[in-house]
Amino acid sequence: MRQPSLIARRVAAASVSLVVAAGAAACGPEDNDAKGSGGDSRPHKGGTLTVLNSNPQSDFDPARLYTSGGGNVPSLVFRTLTTRNRENGAAGAEVVPDLATDTGRPSKNATVWTYTLKKGLKFEDGTPITSADIKYGIERSFAAELSGGAPYLRDWLIGGADYQGPYKDKKGLDSIETPDELTIVFHLDKPEGEFPYLATQTQFTPVPKAKDKGTKYEEHPVSSGPYKVVKNENDGERLTLERNTYWSASTDAERKAYPDRVDVRSGLDSSVINQRLSSSQGADTTAVTTDTNLGPAELAKVTGDKELASRVGTGHFGYTNYIAFNPKVKPFDDPKVRQAISYAIDRSSVINAAGGSSLAEPATTYLPSQKSFGYTPYDLFPAGESGNAAKAKELLAEAGHKNGLTVTLTHSNSKDFETSPEIATAIQDALKKAGITVKLQGLEDNDYSDKIHSAKTEPGFFLAHWGADWPSGGPFLAPIFDGRQIVKDGANFNTGFLDDKSVNDEIDAINKLTDLDEAAKRWGALDKKIGEQALTVPLFHPVYKRLYGKGVKNIVISDWTGVLDISQVSVK
């Protein structure tokens, strides 16, 4: 998943930034069954679920959404070939069938993937969903006017790089075949064992060609899920969803669809959202948020109140905050300087700056600490909790800086507790103990993003973060460390400009694996191998804590998104 500050797709459909995004065991001991006002805690159908959000659900078009199922609210309307398993914790990081009967049948070399649709699937108007509708939905996502979705299809499908979408090229993509109404076949440029993960993206949502209105389709996208859009005001600021009577639970094992109605209200200040959820009065009794975390001050208040504490969902999303080095810039071209900084880091102070141990966990690996990513524990430059200044000084002396050195750390001025001044200052203080003077260069968010993502302007030393497009090491390691993904003119994410043939070859070898457990082990080993080059300093993995109303039940928080899954909640 791309850097949240650059592309609004990143970090979970809930939107992104530490305050927004979305896990280890994803739920706390009291997260699984929110107690209602009565004695019956079982989920029941009926009622209205209110969603209180900061950010509007703009671009409500499956072609333009990023992340699995488009996130929380879109996944109520859009079904895809596969989807995330809607269970707590690590089990929720598995990919499962959705519109398809299975997660896909690969050819021997994983360059051809075949899916069969379930029988009886229907759109909100009662017309059947066919393989042609999925093919068309994918093809329209290539249109320039509908950009914004995940880029993988353009990269993976044969002919995808040059295809301009059905409005310009009505012939369509030959690499997607629909031999009959229930079968769809994908032909890929190279082996991709993780295609079942990709098939969770909203670009795989069926779209009836006759109902496509181009850029206006988002005003009333045709539902394939349990709810349909009956109102969309101010570009997603106010959404009203009601039941799709043609949706059948017999074809959908993942979405519970308990409420009769979902009322999404956005454009609210985060403090207002948390106050309303805390008070839990009136309609807010059955309210949740899909994009607003508790901040440090709010969390302190909640922790001291037993009733409020019982209404906090805790989750972990595949996300890492880290220091990035540009080895083309002195003195960071010297591995010993990079190693010295790695040893000098005081992760305790960084975590305090990020909101404390309840909101951040220390990281010594680039991959997040969840099994599905292939997490392999390692600490190549052990700094302890407060930094190893002595070891850092020793390495600096070996690098010819026995009297220390002065460097500039670039960060964002956004108050996001990730790349913001608080984190930068904590690093500045820690490195001072090792004889490294750090000058801080704070930039406004857009300027910061432009600077760090340009190969021409990338600084030598800066704060960065990365989130997963799906819970695997592939979309985590490849964009950052695959030398073939270095972009000289455009948005570049390979910040260390690593172009190591052995790394590139291993990425290709893992991509051929259709055994995702075996692939995970290989991603973990590759993470450690790359880590030896000290091109990044992992700092922390965020923890997400969100309140929900006292009338909300059946709380499910998975390692895939790290946040409450509204497809599971009940309000009666």
C-alpha positions as CSV (number, residue, x, y, z in Angstrom):
1,M,0.0,0.0,0.0
2,R,1.4,3.3,-1.0
3,Q,2.5,6.0,1.3
4,P,-0.7,7.5,2.8
5,S,0.3,11.1,2.4
6,L,0.8,10.6,-1.3
7,I,-2.1,8.5,-2.5
8,A,-5.3,8.4,-0.7
9,R,-5.7,4.7,-1.2
10,R,-3.2,3.7,1.4
11,V,-3.7,2.0,4.6
12,A,-7.0,0.5,4.6
13,A,-10.2,1.5,3.2
14,A,-10.9,3.3,6.2
15,S,-8.6,6.0,4.7
16,V,-5.2,6.6,6.1
17,S,-2.7,8.3,8.3
18,L,-2.1,7.2,11.8
19,V,-5.3,8.9,12.9
20,V,-7.2,7.1,10.2
21,A,-5.8,3.8,9.2
22,A,-6.1,0.7,10.3
23,G,-3.8,-7.1,13.1
24,A,-1.0,-10.0,16.2
25,A,-4.1,-10.6,18.1
26,A,-6.3,-7.9,16.8
27,C,-8.8,-7.7,19.6
28,G,-8.5,-7.0,23.2
29,P,-10.2,-9.2,25.8
30,E,-13.4,-7.3,25.7
31,D,-13.6,-6.5,22.0
32,N,-15.4,-9.5,20.6
33,D,-18.8,-9.0,22.1
34,A,-19.9,-5.5,22.8
35,K,-22.6,-5.6,25.5
36,G,-25.9,-4.1,24.5
37,S,-28.3,-2.4,26.8
38,G,-30.3,-5.6,27.3
39,G,-29.2,-8.9,28.6
40,D,-29.3,-10.6,25.2
41,S,-25.9,-10.1,23.5
42,R,-26.6,-12.1,20.4
43,P,-26.6,-10.3,17.1
44,H,-30.0,-9.6,15.6
45,K,-31.2,-8.2,12.3
46,G,-32.7,-4.7,12.1
47,G,-32.1,-1.1,13.1
48,T,-29.8,1.6,11.7
49,L,-26.1,1.6,12.0
50,T,-24.6,5.1,12.1
51,V,-21.1,5.7,10.8
52,L,-19.3,8.9,12.1
53,N,-16.3,9.7,10.0
54,S,-13.8,12.5,9.4
55,N,-13.2,11.9,5.7
56,P,-16.0,11.6,3.1
57,Q,-16.3,8.4,1.1
58,S,-15.4,10.2,-2.2
59,D,-14.8,8.4,-5.4
60,F,-17.5,5.8,-4.6
61,D,-16.7,3.9,-7.9
62,P,-15.1,0.5,-7.8
63,A,-12.7,1.5,-10.5
64,R,-11.2,4.3,-8.4
65,L,-11.1,2.8,-5.0
66,Y,-7.9,1.3,-3.5
67,T,-7.5,-1.6,-1.0
68,S,-9.4,-4.8,-0.4
69,G,-13.1,-4.4,-1.1
70,G,-12.6,-0.6,-1.1
71,G,-12.5,-0.8,2.6
72,N,-15.4,-0.9,5.1
73,V,-18.3,1.0,3.7
74,P,-17.7,0.1,0.0
75,S,-17.4,-3.6,0.8
76,L,-21.1,-3.5,1.8
77,V,-22.0,-2.6,-1.8
78,F,-19.2,-4.1,-3.9
79,R,-18.5,-7.8,-4.0
80,T,-15.4,-9.1,-5.7
81,L,-14.1,-12.5,-6.9
82,T,-12.3,-13.1,-3.6
83,T,-12.4,-11.2,-0.3
84,R,-10.8,-11.0,3.2
85,N,-11.9,-13.6,5.8
86,R,-14.2,-11.7,8.2
87,E,-12.8,-13.2,11.4
88,N,-10.8,-11.8,14.4
89,G,-7.1,-11.7,14.4
90,A,-4.7,-13.8,12.3
91,A,-7.6,-15.8,10.8
92,G,-8.8,-12.6,9.2
93,A,-5.7,-12.3,7.1
94,E,-6.7,-15.2,4.9
95,V,-8.2,-14.7,1.5
96,V,-11.5,-16.5,0.8
97,P,-14.0,-16.8,-2.1
98,D,-16.6,-14.2,-2.6
99,L,-18.4,-14.1,-6.0
100,A,-16.2,-17.0,-7.0
101,T,-16.5,-20.6,-5.9
102,D,-12.9,-20.7,-4.8
103,T,-9.8,-18.5,-4.5
104,G,-8.7,-19.3,-8.1
105,R,-7.2,-22.2,-10.0
106,P,-3.7,-21.4,-11.3
107,S,-1.9,-23.0,-14.2
108,K,1.3,-24.8,-13.4
109,N,3.4,-21.7,-13.6
110,A,0.8,-19.3,-12.1
111,T,0.5,-17.2,-15.3
112,V,-3.1,-18.2,-15.9
113,W,-5.8,-18.0,-13.3
114,T,-9.3,-19.3,-13.7
115,Y,-12.4,-18.5,-11.7
116,T,-16.0,-19.9,-11.7
117,L,-18.8,-17.7,-10.4
118,K,-21.4,-19.0,-7.9
119,K,-24.8,-19.6,-9.3
120,G,-27.7,-17.3,-8.4
121,L,-25.7,-14.0,-8.1
122,K,-27.7,-10.9,-8.9
123,F,-27.4,-7.1,-9.1
124,E,-29.7,-4.9,-7.1
125,D,-32.2,-4.8,-10.0
126,G,-32.5,-8.5,-10.1
127,T,-30.4,-9.1,-13.3
128,P,-27.9,-11.9,-13.1
129,I,-24.2,-11.2,-12.5
130,T,-22.0,-12.7,-15.2
131,S,-18.3,-13.1,-15.9
132,A,-18.7,-10.4,-18.6
133,D,-19.7,-7.9,-16.0
134,I,-16.5,-8.6,-14.0
135,K,-14.4,-8.3,-17.2
136,Y,-16.1,-5.0,-18.0
137,G,-15.6,-3.7,-14.4
138,I,-11.9,-4.5,-14.7
139,E,-11.5,-2.9,-18.1
140,R,-13.2,0.4,-17.1
141,S,-10.6,0.7,-14.3
142,F,-8.0,1.3,-17.1
143,A,-9.8,4.5,-18.2
144,A,-7.8,7.6,-17.4
145,E,-10.9,9.4,-16.1
146,L,-11.4,6.6,-13.6
147,S,-7.8,6.4,-12.3
148,G,-6.9,5.9,-8.6
149,G,-7.2,2.1,-8.1
150,A,-4.5,-0.4,-7.5
151,P,-1.9,-0.5,-10.4
152,Y,-1.3,-4.2,-10.4
153,L,-3.7,-5.1,-13.2
154,R,-1.9,-2.8,-15.5
155,D,1.4,-4.4,-14.6
156,W,0.3,-8.0,-14.4
157,L,-2.2,-8.6,-17.3
158,I,-0.9,-9.2,-20.8
159,G,-1.5,-6.0,-22.7
160,G,-2.4,-4.1,-19.6
161,A,0.4,-1.6,-19.9
162,D,-1.0,-0.2,-23.2
163,Y,-4.8,-0.6,-22.7
164,Q,-6.7,2.6,-22.4
165,G,-10.1,1.3,-21.1
166,P,-13.4,0.5,-22.9
167,Y,-14.4,4.1,-23.7
168,K,-11.4,4.4,-26.1
169,D,-10.8,0.7,-26.9
170,K,-14.1,-1.1,-27.2
171,K,-12.4,-4.4,-28.2
172,G,-11.4,-4.9,-24.6
173,L,-8.5,-6.9,-23.1
174,D,-7.7,-10.2,-24.8
175,S,-5.9,-11.3,-21.7
176,I,-9.3,-11.6,-19.9
177,E,-11.4,-14.4,-21.3
178,T,-15.1,-15.2,-20.5
179,P,-15.8,-18.6,-22.2
180,D,-19.2,-18.7,-20.6
181,E,-21.4,-16.6,-18.2
182,L,-19.8,-18.2,-15.1
183,T,-16.1,-18.5,-16.1
184,I,-13.4,-15.9,-16.3
185,V,-9.8,-16.5,-17.1
186,F,-6.8,-14.2,-16.6
187,H,-3.6,-14.4,-18.6
188,L,-0.6,-12.7,-16.9
189,D,2.7,-11.4,-18.1
190,K,4.6,-13.4,-15.4
191,P,3.9,-15.8,-12.6
192,E,1.9,-14.2,-9.7
193,G,1.1,-16.6,-6.9
194,E,-0.7,-13.9,-5.0
195,F,-3.4,-13.3,-7.6
196,P,-6.1,-14.4,-5.1
197,Y,-5.1,-11.4,-3.0
198,L,-5.4,-9.0,-5.9
199,A,-8.8,-10.4,-6.7
200,T,-10.1,-8.8,-3.5
201,Q,-9.6,-5.3,-5.0
202,T,-12.7,-3.4,-6.0
203,Q,-11.6,-3.4,-9.7
204,F,-12.9,-7.0,-9.7
205,T,-16.4,-5.7,-8.8
206,P,-19.0,-6.6,-11.5
207,V,-20.3,-3.5,-13.4
208,P,-23.2,-3.9,-15.9
209,K,-22.1,-2.1,-19.1
210,A,-25.6,-0.8,-19.7
211,K,-25.6,1.0,-16.4
212,D,-22.1,2.5,-16.6
213,K,-22.3,6.3,-16.6
214,G,-18.5,7.0,-16.6
215,T,-17.5,9.5,-13.9
216,K,-21.1,9.8,-12.7
217,Y,-21.4,6.1,-12.0
218,E,-20.2,6.7,-8.4
219,E,-23.4,8.6,-7.7
220,H,-25.4,5.3,-7.9
221,P,-23.1,2.3,-8.4
222,V,-25.0,-0.9,-9.0
223,S,-24.8,-3.1,-6.0
224,S,-23.7,-6.7,-5.9
225,G,-23.5,-6.7,-2.1
226,P,-26.0,-6.7,0.8
227,Y,-26.7,-3.0,0.6
228,K,-27.4,-0.5,-2.2
229,V,-26.8,3.3,-2.3
230,V,-30.0,5.2,-2.0
231,K,-28.4,8.6,-1.3
232,N,-25.0,10.1,-2.0
233,E,-24.7,13.7,-1.0
234,N,-21.7,16.1,-1.4
235,D,-19.4,13.5,-3.0
236,G,-19.7,10.9,-0.3
237,E,-20.1,13.2,2.7
238,R,-23.5,11.8,3.5
239,L,-24.3,8.2,2.3
240,T,-27.4,6.2,3.0
241,L,-27.4,2.5,2.3
242,E,-30.4,0.2,2.5
243,R,-30.9,-3.5,1.9
244,N,-30.4,-5.0,-1.5
245,T,-33.3,-7.4,-1.7
246,Y,-31.6,-9.4,-4.4
247,W,-28.6,-10.2,-2.3
248,S,-28.7,-13.7,-0.9
249,A,-26.8,-14.8,2.2
250,S,-26.6,-18.3,0.7
251,T,-24.0,-16.9,-1.8
252,D,-22.2,-14.7,0.7
253,A,-20.6,-16.4,3.7
254,E,-18.6,-13.3,4.7
255,R,-21.0,-10.4,5.2
256,K,-23.6,-10.7,8.0
257,A,-25.6,-7.6,7.0
258,Y,-27.5,-7.4,10.3
259,P,-28.7,-3.7,10.2
260,D,-31.5,-2.7,7.9
261,R,-29.9,0.7,7.1
262,V,-26.4,2.3,7.2
263,D,-26.2,6.0,7.6
264,V,-22.7,7.4,6.9
265,R,-22.0,11.0,8.1
266,S,-18.6,12.5,7.3
267,G,-16.8,15.8,7.5
268,L,-16.7,15.7,11.3
269,D,-13.9,16.7,13.5
270,S,-12.1,13.7,15.1
271,S,-12.7,15.1,18.6
272,V,-16.4,15.5,17.9
273,I,-16.6,11.9,16.7
274,N,-14.9,10.5,19.8
275,Q,-17.0,12.7,22.0
276,R,-20.2,11.5,20.4
277,L,-19.1,7.8,20.6
278,S,-18.1,8.3,24.2
279,S,-21.5,9.8,25.2
280,S,-23.3,7.2,23.1
281,Q,-26.7,9.0,23.1
282,G,-29.6,8.7,20.8
283,A,-28.6,7.5,17.3
284,D,-25.0,7.5,18.5
285,T,-25.8,4.5,20.7
286,T,-25.5,2.4,17.5
287,A,-22.7,4.3,15.9
288,V,-19.1,3.4,14.9
289,T,-16.3,5.1,13.0
290,T,-14.3,3.6,10.2
291,D,-11.6,6.3,10.1
292,T,-11.0,7.9,13.5
293,N,-8.7,6.7,16.2
294,L,-8.4,7.6,19.8
295,G,-5.5,10.0,20.4
296,P,-3.2,9.9,23.4
297,A,-5.2,12.3,25.5
298,E,-8.5,10.7,24.7
299,L,-7.1,7.2,25.3
300,A,-5.9,8.3,28.8
301,K,-9.5,9.4,29.6
302,V,-11.0,6.2,28.2
303,T,-8.6,3.9,30.0
304,G,-9.8,5.4,33.4
305,D,-13.4,4.6,32.6
306,K,-14.3,0.9,32.8
307,E,-17.4,1.2,30.7
308,L,-15.7,3.2,28.0
309,A,-12.7,0.9,28.0
310,S,-15.0,-2.0,27.2
311,R,-16.1,-0.2,24.0
312,V,-12.6,0.2,22.5
313,G,-11.7,-2.0,19.6
314,T,-8.0,-2.7,19.3
315,G,-6.3,-3.7,16.0
316,H,-3.1,-4.0,14.1
317,F,-2.7,-3.3,10.4
318,G,0.3,-4.3,8.3
319,Y,2.1,-0.9,8.6
320,T,5.7,0.2,9.4
321,N,7.0,3.6,10.3
322,Y,10.7,4.0,9.6
323,I,13.7,6.1,8.8
324,A,14.8,6.0,5.1
325,F,18.3,6.6,3.8
326,N,19.3,7.7,0.4
327,P,22.8,6.1,-0.1
328,K,23.5,8.4,-3.0
329,V,23.8,11.3,-0.5
330,K,26.8,11.6,1.7
331,P,27.4,10.5,4.5
332,F,24.7,7.9,4.0
333,D,26.6,6.3,1.2
334,D,28.7,4.7,4.0
335,P,27.0,1.6,5.5
336,K,28.7,2.3,8.8
337,V,27.0,5.6,9.1
338,R,23.6,4.0,8.5
339,Q,24.4,1.3,11.0
340,A,25.5,3.9,13.6
341,I,22.2,5.6,13.3
342,S,20.4,2.3,13.6
343,Y,22.2,1.6,16.9
344,A,21.7,5.1,18.2
345,I,17.9,5.1,17.9
346,D,15.9,5.4,21.1
347,R,12.7,3.5,20.3
348,S,11.2,4.3,23.7
349,S,11.3,8.0,23.1
350,V,10.0,7.5,19.5
351,I,7.1,5.5,20.8
352,N,6.3,8.1,23.4
353,A,6.3,10.7,20.6
354,A,3.9,8.5,18.7
355,G,1.4,8.5,21.5
356,G,2.7,5.9,23.9
357,S,2.9,2.1,24.0
358,S,-0.8,1.7,23.7
359,L,-0.7,3.3,20.2
360,A,2.7,2.1,18.9
361,E,4.8,-1.1,19.2
362,P,8.6,-1.1,18.6
363,A,9.8,-2.4,15.3
364,T,13.2,-3.9,14.5
365,T,12.0,-5.6,11.3
366,Y,10.8,-3.9,8.2
367,L,7.9,-6.4,7.7
368,P,5.0,-6.0,10.2
369,S,4.9,-8.5,13.1
370,Q,2.1,-10.7,11.7
371,K,2.4,-14.3,10.4
372,S,0.8,-13.6,7.1
373,F,3.6,-11.3,6.1
374,G,6.2,-13.9,6.9
375,Y,7.3,-12.0,10.0
376,T,10.7,-13.4,11.0
377,P,12.1,-11.7,14.2
378,Y,15.5,-10.1,13.9
379,D,17.4,-7.2,15.4
380,L,20.5,-6.7,13.4
381,F,21.6,-3.5,15.1
382,P,20.4,-3.9,18.7
383,A,19.8,-0.5,20.3
384,G,17.9,-1.7,23.3
385,E,15.0,0.4,24.5
386,S,17.0,3.7,24.7
387,G,19.7,3.4,22.0
388,N,23.2,2.1,22.0
389,A,25.2,5.4,21.8
390,A,28.6,3.7,22.5
391,K,28.3,1.3,19.6
392,A,27.1,4.1,17.4
393,K,30.2,6.2,18.3
394,E,32.5,3.3,17.6
395,L,31.0,2.8,14.1
396,L,31.2,6.6,13.4
397,A,34.9,6.6,14.3
398,E,35.5,3.7,11.9
399,A,33.7,5.7,9.2
400,G,36.1,8.6,9.8
401,H,33.7,10.7,12.0
402,K,35.4,10.3,15.4
403,N,34.3,13.9,16.3
404,G,30.7,13.2,15.3
405,L,28.9,14.6,12.3
406,T,26.0,16.9,11.4
407,V,23.0,15.6,9.2
408,T,19.6,16.9,8.2
409,L,16.4,14.9,8.9
410,T,13.5,15.7,6.6
411,H,10.0,15.3,8.0
412,S,6.4,16.4,7.5
413,N,4.8,19.2,9.5
414,S,1.5,17.2,9.6
415,K,0.4,16.3,13.2
416,D,0.1,12.6,12.3
417,F,2.3,11.1,15.0
418,E,4.2,9.3,12.2
419,T,6.4,11.5,10.1
420,S,5.7,14.6,12.2
421,P,7.9,17.0,14.3
422,E,7.3,14.9,17.5
423,I,9.0,11.9,16.0
424,A,11.7,13.9,14.4
425,T,12.6,15.6,17.7
426,A,12.8,12.2,19.5
427,I,15.3,11.0,16.9
428,Q,17.2,14.3,17.1
429,D,17.6,13.9,20.9
430,A,18.7,10.2,20.6
431,L,21.3,10.8,18.0
432,K,22.8,13.7,19.9
433,K,23.9,11.2,22.6
434,A,25.9,9.5,19.9
435,G,27.6,12.7,18.7
436,I,25.3,13.2,15.7
437,T,23.9,16.7,15.4
438,V,20.5,16.5,13.6
439,K,19.1,19.6,11.9
440,L,15.3,19.3,11.3
441,Q,13.8,20.2,8.0
442,G,10.0,20.3,8.3
443,L,7.9,20.5,5.1
444,E,4.2,21.0,4.5
445,D,2.6,17.6,3.6
446,N,2.4,18.1,-0.2
447,D,6.0,19.4,-0.4
448,Y,7.2,16.6,1.8
449,S,5.6,14.0,-0.4
450,D,6.8,15.5,-3.6
451,K,10.4,15.8,-2.2
452,I,10.8,12.3,-0.8
453,H,9.1,10.5,-3.7
454,S,11.2,12.1,-6.4
455,A,14.5,10.4,-7.4
456,K,15.9,13.8,-8.3
457,T,15.1,15.5,-5.0
458,E,15.0,12.7,-2.4
459,P,16.9,13.8,0.7
460,G,19.5,11.6,2.4
461,F,17.7,11.1,5.7
462,F,14.0,11.3,6.2
463,L,10.9,9.8,7.9
464,A,8.7,7.4,5.9
465,H,6.0,4.8,6.3
466,W,4.5,2.0,4.3
467,G,1.2,0.0,4.5
468,A,0.2,-3.3,2.9
469,D,-2.1,-3.6,-0.1
470,W,-2.9,-7.0,1.3
471,P,-1.4,-9.0,4.2
472,S,1.6,-10.5,2.5
473,G,5.3,-9.6,2.2
474,G,5.0,-9.1,-1.6
475,P,3.3,-5.7,-1.7
476,F,5.4,-4.7,1.3
477,L,8.9,-5.5,0.1
478,A,8.8,-5.4,-3.7
479,P,7.8,-1.7,-4.2
480,I,10.5,-0.6,-1.7
481,F,13.4,-2.9,-2.6
482,D,12.9,-4.3,-6.1
483,G,15.5,-2.5,-8.3
484,R,13.2,-2.8,-11.4
485,Q,10.6,-0.6,-9.6
486,I,13.0,2.4,-9.3
487,V,11.2,5.3,-11.0
488,K,13.5,8.0,-12.3
489,D,10.8,10.3,-13.5
490,G,7.7,10.0,-11.4
491,A,6.7,8.7,-7.9
492,N,9.6,6.5,-6.7
493,F,9.2,4.4,-3.6
494,N,12.5,2.4,-3.7
495,T,14.0,5.1,-1.5
496,G,17.3,3.2,-1.0
497,F,17.7,2.8,-4.8
498,L,18.5,-0.9,-4.1
499,D,19.0,-2.9,-7.3
500,D,20.4,-6.2,-6.1
501,K,20.1,-9.0,-8.6
502,S,19.8,-11.6,-5.8
503,V,17.0,-9.7,-4.2
504,N,15.2,-9.2,-7.6
505,D,15.6,-12.9,-8.4
506,E,14.2,-13.9,-5.0
507,I,11.2,-11.7,-5.5
508,D,10.5,-13.4,-8.8
509,A,10.9,-16.8,-7.3
510,I,8.5,-16.1,-4.4
511,N,6.0,-14.7,-6.8
512,K,5.8,-18.0,-8.6
513,L,4.6,-19.8,-5.4
514,T,0.9,-20.5,-5.0
515,D,1.5,-21.9,-1.5
516,L,1.0,-18.7,0.4
517,D,2.4,-20.1,3.6
518,E,5.6,-21.1,1.9
519,A,5.8,-17.7,0.2
520,A,5.4,-16.0,3.6
521,K,8.4,-17.9,5.0
522,R,10.5,-16.7,2.0
523,W,9.3,-13.1,2.4
524,G,10.5,-13.2,6.0
525,A,13.9,-14.5,5.1
526,L,14.2,-11.9,2.4
527,D,13.3,-9.1,4.8
528,K,16.2,-10.1,7.0
529,K,18.6,-10.3,4.1
530,I,17.7,-6.8,2.9
531,G,17.8,-5.5,6.5
532,E,21.5,-6.3,6.7
533,Q,22.1,-3.4,4.3
534,A,20.7,-0.9,6.7
535,L,18.8,1.1,4.1
536,T,16.0,1.7,6.6
537,V,15.6,1.9,10.4
538,P,12.3,0.4,11.4
539,L,10.8,2.4,14.3
540,F,7.4,1.2,15.2
541,H,4.2,-0.4,14.1
542,P,1.0,1.6,14.9
543,V,-1.8,0.2,17.0
544,Y,-5.4,1.3,16.3
545,K,-7.9,2.0,19.0
546,R,-11.4,3.1,18.2
547,L,-14.6,3.6,20.2
548,Y,-18.0,2.3,19.2
549,G,-21.4,2.9,20.6
550,K,-22.8,0.9,23.5
551,G,-25.6,-0.6,21.4
552,V,-23.1,-2.1,18.8
553,K,-22.5,-5.8,19.0
554,N,-20.5,-8.5,17.3
555,I,-17.2,-6.7,17.0
556,V,-14.8,-8.3,14.5
557,I,-11.3,-6.9,14.0
558,S,-8.9,-8.8,11.7
559,D,-5.3,-8.6,10.9
560,W,-6.2,-7.6,7.3
561,T,-7.6,-4.2,8.1
562,G,-6.9,-3.7,11.8
563,V,-10.2,-2.0,12.3
564,L,-13.8,-2.9,13.1
565,D,-15.5,-4.6,10.2
566,I,-19.0,-3.1,9.8
567,S,-20.1,-6.0,7.7
568,Q,-20.3,-8.0,10.9
569,V,-21.9,-5.6,13.4
570,S,-25.4,-5.7,14.7
571,V,-27.3,-2.9,16.4
572,K,-30.3,-4.8,17.9
